[in-house]
Amino acid sequence: VGDGNRVCYHNLAMAPDYGQMGHTEVVNVSVPEEKVGEFAKDYFDAASKYPFGRADPQDRGTEYRSAIGIPGGMDGPLFKQIEAANNGRMELLAGKGNDADTVGTKKVWIYDSEKFPFFQGEVYHQFHDDMLERYSQGYHQLKGTLLDGGKIKKVECPELGF
């Protein structure tokens, strides 16, 4: 983690760069423990259908590796649900931090979310269109709704705004 407890996207302002610090892009979701297996099945159903293991093979580097964070990682109580949902489709590996990119490998790093906590990224980076797909107006309006509701917050990193 960089100065001021910051983890920032690539920037020209010399703010702490998440890629240089070994972080990867993830989303933070809250799933009831009894539903983790169902959620993971949806994840593996989607990820395993792509020849490169994910929908964005143009994004290369450690900051784009496939990752799942759960309390305790592979030794935690939720891992059995993750493993069952995967059903051998992807190779599940214990994440140690700054792990290799997974594009083209059908691998997923499993992190202990207590050792590797989630850091929210810049607001602009969460609500821009994909390189290949344009998202709906409703999706873009979520930014204001989530900011107003305190579900996301502005972070002390440069807001590039694209």
Secondary structure, DSSP 8 states (H G I E B T S, - for coil): -BGGGB-B-S-SS---BTTTTT----------GGGHHHHHHHHHHHHHTSTTSSS-TT--SGGG--EEEETTGGGSTTHHHHHHHHTTSSEEEE--SS----TTTTEEEEEETTTS------HHHHSS--SS----HHHHHHHHHHHHTTSS---SS-----
